[in-house]
Amino acid sequence: MAEEKSDRGPGRPKKPPEKRRTKSLGVSLSPEEKQELEERAEAHGLSQSEYMRRRAFGRLIQPKSDQKTRVELRRIGNNLNQIARRANMGDLEKIETQAETVISELRDALSELKQQG
């Protein structure tokens, strides 16, 4: 049997049939509960369905602010690695300003984390 070619191009591969979400569950909520669900899902950057699945099955739910902070800290870490590499090559004088900027950004990010927690 020949495989069918898709016109969709590259993208996410299809899930096997046993992993596809084909079953639905109706849930009745009060207007206040629905509003709270919407707000919580939005605060975590998730759809309401994904938020409920993660809560129901005990999976990790990270606030959007944590995700943004992690991305920012990763960027700062990359800058620090570049500074360290240049310092090890003997370019300390040339990177002083860059190092001061990165240290300042790191202090700001850490201060933001303290305020959140």
Backbone bond lengths (Angstrom), bond angles and torsions (degrees), N, CA, C in turn:
res aa  C-N    CA-C-N  psi(-1)  N-CA   C-N-CA  omega(-1)  CA-C   N-CA-C  phi
1 M - - - 1.451 - - 1.520 108.67 -
2 A 1.299 117.92 128.14 1.460 122.43 -179.26 1.513 110.10 -80.64
3 E 1.341 114.76 144.37 1.466 119.27 177.63 1.523 109.30 -77.53
4 E 1.317 115.14 142.23 1.456 119.61 176.42 1.517 109.37 -79.27
5 K 1.322 115.88 138.29 1.458 119.90 176.63 1.519 108.53 -91.33
6 S 1.302 115.26 141.73 1.459 121.20 -179.38 1.524 109.98 -97.82
7 D 1.320 116.17 144.20 1.466 121.37 175.77 1.520 111.26 -85.78
8 R 1.330 117.00 -0.43 1.455 120.91 -173.31 1.512 113.01 -77.44
9 G 1.303 119.72 -20.77 1.454 121.20 -179.58 1.509 111.36 82.00
10 P 1.338 116.71 -171.25 1.465 118.68 -178.80 1.520 110.08 -68.13
11 G 1.267 114.13 150.56 1.461 120.18 179.89 1.506 108.67 174.67
12 R 1.279 115.61 -163.31 1.449 120.49 -179.88 1.529 108.68 -67.05
13 P 1.330 116.91 130.64 1.472 118.59 178.20 1.520 110.77 -67.81
14 K 1.318 115.71 150.75 1.461 120.07 178.96 1.521 109.70 -67.56
15 K 1.326 115.15 143.52 1.455 120.78 175.98 1.528 108.65 -75.49
16 P 1.323 115.80 150.32 1.467 117.38 173.85 1.533 109.07 -64.19
17 P 1.328 117.65 153.81 1.478 120.31 -175.40 1.527 114.21 -52.37
18 E 1.335 117.95 -37.22 1.464 119.48 -177.58 1.528 113.03 -71.51
19 K 1.333 118.32 -14.51 1.467 122.25 179.87 1.528 112.56 -100.21
20 R 1.325 117.42 -9.83 1.468 120.16 -178.13 1.523 110.05 -72.21
21 R 1.301 115.05 144.26 1.465 120.47 -179.99 1.527 108.45 -88.70
22 T 1.311 114.81 96.03 1.458 120.03 -177.49 1.522 112.31 -110.90
23 K 1.319 117.31 -7.54 1.461 121.54 -178.73 1.521 109.32 -104.53
24 S 1.317 116.05 138.65 1.458 119.40 178.72 1.525 109.54 -120.45
25 L 1.302 114.56 160.90 1.456 121.78 -178.69 1.515 107.58 -133.67
26 G 1.298 116.46 124.06 1.459 120.27 177.08 1.516 109.98 -87.14
27 V 1.304 116.52 132.33 1.457 121.68 -179.81 1.519 107.70 -127.33
28 S 1.314 116.09 130.27 1.467 120.33 177.19 1.522 108.87 -95.87
29 L 1.320 115.35 131.73 1.457 121.39 -179.85 1.521 109.32 -130.11
30 S 1.309 115.26 151.77 1.460 119.13 171.53 1.525 107.14 -73.97
31 P 1.323 118.00 163.23 1.464 119.20 177.08 1.529 112.74 -56.64
32 E 1.332 116.91 -36.91 1.458 120.33 179.66 1.534 110.76 -67.73
33 E 1.341 116.12 -41.79 1.469 119.66 178.49 1.522 111.19 -64.59
34 K 1.318 116.39 -41.60 1.471 120.75 178.61 1.521 110.19 -61.45
35 Q 1.324 117.24 -43.56 1.455 121.76 178.71 1.524 110.70 -62.30
36 E 1.325 116.60 -42.79 1.460 120.51 179.43 1.526 111.07 -64.74
37 L 1.326 116.97 -41.17 1.465 120.70 177.36 1.528 110.46 -61.43
38 E 1.316 116.97 -45.42 1.470 121.01 178.50 1.526 110.68 -58.54
39 E 1.330 116.46 -45.65 1.465 120.84 -177.75 1.529 111.86 -66.00
40 R 1.330 116.20 -42.59 1.467 119.44 -179.98 1.526 111.51 -65.58
41 A 1.325 116.47 -44.99 1.468 120.22 179.33 1.526 110.01 -61.19
42 E 1.330 116.87 -44.93 1.465 121.30 179.40 1.520 111.24 -62.28
43 A 1.332 116.88 -41.88 1.469 120.80 -179.56 1.521 111.98 -62.39
44 H 1.321 116.94 -25.70 1.459 121.28 -179.80 1.524 112.47 -101.27
45 G 1.336 117.05 1.26 1.460 120.58 178.68 1.517 113.21 69.15
46 L 1.337 116.74 31.96 1.462 121.51 -177.87 1.516 110.15 -122.79
47 S 1.335 115.22 157.80 1.457 118.77 170.08 1.533 107.51 -70.68
48 Q 1.309 116.08 161.45 1.456 119.14 179.21 1.528 110.53 -62.47
49 S 1.323 117.52 -38.93 1.466 120.96 179.41 1.524 111.17 -64.00
50 E 1.333 116.38 -46.06 1.467 119.22 -179.27 1.528 110.50 -66.10
51 Y 1.324 117.44 -38.70 1.469 120.59 177.24 1.530 110.02 -59.81
52 M 1.336 116.73 -46.97 1.465 120.48 -178.84 1.533 111.14 -65.21
53 R 1.341 118.01 -40.69 1.465 120.29 178.13 1.519 110.69 -60.44
54 R 1.324 116.01 -46.82 1.471 119.44 -178.85 1.525 111.44 -62.91
55 R 1.328 116.84 -40.87 1.470 119.51 178.29 1.526 110.75 -65.53
56 A 1.332 116.54 -43.01 1.460 120.81 -176.52 1.525 112.11 -65.54
57 F 1.327 117.37 -34.94 1.462 120.92 -174.99 1.519 113.13 -106.23
58 G 1.330 117.59 12.60 1.459 121.82 173.55 1.525 114.09 67.51
59 R 1.319 117.60 29.32 1.462 120.57 179.24 1.524 110.47 -87.46
60 L 1.320 114.85 162.33 1.458 121.98 -177.45 1.527 111.71 -63.19
61 I 1.321 115.11 134.14 1.466 121.76 173.79 1.524 106.43 -127.81
62 Q 1.320 115.74 113.33 1.467 121.09 -179.60 1.516 109.78 -106.24
63 P 1.317 117.81 133.29 1.462 118.90 174.15 1.522 111.37 -61.68
64 K 1.337 116.01 149.06 1.461 120.59 178.65 1.515 111.61 -55.19
65 S 1.346 116.52 -37.28 1.460 119.33 -178.39 1.520 110.64 -62.14
66 D 1.340 117.51 -37.02 1.466 120.67 176.66 1.521 110.74 -64.02
67 Q 1.328 116.59 -40.60 1.460 120.87 179.74 1.531 109.82 -62.54
68 K 1.327 116.47 -45.54 1.471 120.43 179.76 1.524 110.56 -62.94
69 T 1.322 116.46 -41.68 1.465 120.66 -179.47 1.522 110.40 -64.30
70 R 1.334 116.64 -41.71 1.467 119.93 178.86 1.517 111.28 -61.98
71 V 1.323 117.02 -41.89 1.466 120.77 178.24 1.526 109.98 -62.40
72 E 1.322 116.54 -43.69 1.464 121.08 -179.90 1.530 110.82 -64.84
73 L 1.331 117.10 -43.98 1.469 119.91 179.12 1.529 111.26 -65.20
74 R 1.326 117.24 -35.86 1.463 120.83 177.04 1.534 110.04 -63.33
75 R 1.339 116.21 -42.02 1.464 120.54 178.79 1.524 110.40 -63.16
76 I 1.325 116.52 -43.66 1.465 120.95 179.17 1.531 109.68 -64.19
77 G 1.330 116.94 -40.80 1.460 120.38 177.79 1.520 112.17 -60.59
78 N 1.325 116.55 -40.04 1.465 120.08 176.91 1.529 110.54 -62.17
79 N 1.332 116.60 -41.78 1.470 120.18 178.01 1.529 111.06 -62.73
80 L 1.337 116.41 -41.67 1.462 119.44 178.58 1.526 111.49 -63.25
81 N 1.327 117.30 -38.52 1.465 120.31 177.16 1.522 111.43 -62.76
82 Q 1.324 116.26 -40.46 1.464 119.95 178.20 1.529 110.48 -64.69
83 I 1.327 116.31 -40.50 1.472 120.50 178.42 1.526 109.93 -64.07
84 A 1.327 116.90 -44.55 1.467 120.47 -179.81 1.526 110.82 -62.12
85 R 1.314 116.33 -41.40 1.463 120.11 179.12 1.529 110.49 -60.99
86 R 1.332 116.14 -45.34 1.465 119.67 -179.87 1.526 111.24 -67.69
87 A 1.339 116.47 -36.52 1.466 119.88 178.37 1.522 110.28 -63.69
88 N 1.325 116.16 -40.18 1.465 120.01 178.85 1.525 112.61 -67.52
89 M 1.324 116.32 -19.55 1.469 120.33 177.26 1.533 110.83 -90.28
90 G 1.331 117.64 -0.28 1.458 121.26 177.30 1.518 114.56 91.44
91 D 1.332 118.06 19.27 1.468 121.92 -177.97 1.526 112.56 -100.23
92 L 1.318 118.35 32.77 1.462 120.90 -174.63 1.524 113.35 -57.12
93 E 1.309 118.04 -43.51 1.465 120.00 -177.92 1.522 111.38 -63.40
94 K 1.321 116.99 -34.58 1.464 121.11 -176.31 1.528 112.55 -74.52
95 I 1.318 117.61 -21.36 1.466 119.55 -174.04 1.522 113.85 -106.88
96 E 1.309 117.39 5.69 1.462 120.12 -176.68 1.520 112.42 -56.91
97 T 1.327 118.56 -46.99 1.462 122.27 -178.68 1.521 110.46 -65.36
98 Q 1.345 116.49 -43.02 1.460 120.43 179.08 1.530 110.22 -62.44
99 A 1.319 117.33 -41.45 1.463 121.19 179.89 1.528 110.69 -64.07
100 E 1.319 117.57 -41.90 1.464 120.98 179.23 1.533 110.67 -62.93
101 T 1.333 116.83 -39.48 1.469 121.06 178.82 1.521 110.89 -64.48
102 V 1.321 116.57 -45.90 1.469 120.51 -178.97 1.525 110.51 -65.28
103 I 1.311 117.55 -40.93 1.468 120.60 178.73 1.522 110.30 -63.02
104 S 1.320 117.09 -40.24 1.464 121.03 177.52 1.535 110.57 -63.13
105 E 1.345 117.67 -43.75 1.463 121.76 178.52 1.530 110.60 -62.91
106 L 1.319 116.27 -39.55 1.457 120.66 179.39 1.528 110.57 -65.00
107 R 1.327 117.06 -43.14 1.469 120.03 177.42 1.525 111.12 -60.95
108 D 1.350 116.97 -41.25 1.463 120.69 178.96 1.531 111.25 -63.29
109 A 1.337 116.32 -43.76 1.468 120.64 -179.70 1.522 110.72 -64.54
110 L 1.324 117.19 -41.80 1.463 120.34 178.60 1.512 111.85 -66.29
111 S 1.323 116.84 -37.14 1.460 120.96 176.87 1.530 110.03 -63.62
112 E 1.331 116.69 -41.23 1.457 120.94 178.29 1.529 110.93 -63.01
113 L 1.315 116.32 -40.70 1.466 120.71 177.69 1.524 111.54 -61.91
114 K 1.337 116.82 -42.29 1.461 120.54 179.00 1.520 111.28 -62.03
115 Q 1.346 116.60 -38.82 1.460 120.73 -179.76 1.531 111.06 -67.58
116 Q 1.343 117.35 -33.87 1.459 120.98 -179.85 1.513 111.59 -72.90
117 G 1.347 116.15 -36.37 1.462 119.30 -172.97 1.468 111.41 -93.48
